[in-house]
């Protein structure tokens, strides 16, 4: 179908900015793009660069049949997944997709990326600093370590995809990260999980801001690299990038090489993000995790010309190399909605900031926020003049959520 001689690419996960910019990057280069969305409110589903969109069926036989049917309708094509859990599903079922080829890493590599303990163990082997991490297997461990733990701590699950359904079944809210500042907060938080018999890892709090390093590996060779630093995060104490800057590749060079060695030991194939906390005051860097997928600030990389999605399509999908110019390293990217929520919390609800050591600087935050609207090299997570409809859909979705 269509006039392009290039095989179509299916993008599974077009509901937010990551999938939207994969669609845009591929579509701008003449590649027919088919989207699988989670909801009808998907912003990627309204991009001018999308040939066709469908609601993805739940993971199982119906989804596999849906993917095979797309291959029959559109001819031999390939599929990319935005989330790690969906990439793992494709890796596990790559032989059941008909003439659709899954462009995802191997199952073993993905399982390491999903397991924080396994990732940290490999990181130690290549000399990457990791936070002090405490692991718990029974209630006695909690009582034993409560008195001597290096507070403050951040509680995180080793495998979020495995624990989430268990917590849901037990009626316990899933918390991606929880800050505890003394033994009483620590014991109270950990006891919440006694009835599921599983407890999160406890990592020593690491000051600083996010530093992300991004790579495309093929057969162990690095074909592309990019990096950014977080200027502002949501929530303020640490989360995802509300505002981020590209970082020249001559900075943090030694750390890049160690990140690459870590990915090689994972036998990684394709795109990945290695995430750190970087303390500007001390220059100390600590590994947080490896995201074996496209990352939340992917719009910055896409608009900087890093071309990760294009490499993914041609190198893994078509078996061809690409000659690409160096990416820009002078752009800033901004999610205005998250940046606004951050400012409102800092100004009007500081008690909701989980990290009690977070240094509030209200006047500086207001100035940075306002100047962001006239920054000469700012780009946006959703808005772009050549494809405006997704922004309008995103704005409508926001107001609908606000209205309840």
Buried (B, 14 or more C-beta within 10 A) or exposed (E): EEEEEBBBBBBBBBBBBBBBBBBBBBBBBEBBBBBBBBEEBBBBBBBEBBBBBBEBBEBEEEBBEBBBEBBEEBBEBBBBBBBBBBBBBBBBBBEBBBBBBBBBBBBEBBBBBBBBEBBBEBBEEBEBBBBEBBEBEEBEBBEEBBEEBEBBBBBBBBBBEEBBEBBEEEEBEEBEBBBBBEBEBBBEBBEBBEEEEBBBBBBBBBBBBBBBBBBBBBEEEBBBBBBBBBBBBBBBBBBBBBBBBBBEBEEBEEBBEBBBBBBBBBEBBBBBBBBBBBBEEEEBBBBBBBBBBBBBBBBBBBBBBBBBBBBBBBBBBEEEEEEEEEBBBEBBBBBBBBBEBBBEBBEEEEEEBBBEEBEEEEEEBEEBBEEBEEEEEBBBBBBBEEBEEBBEBBBEBEEEEEEE
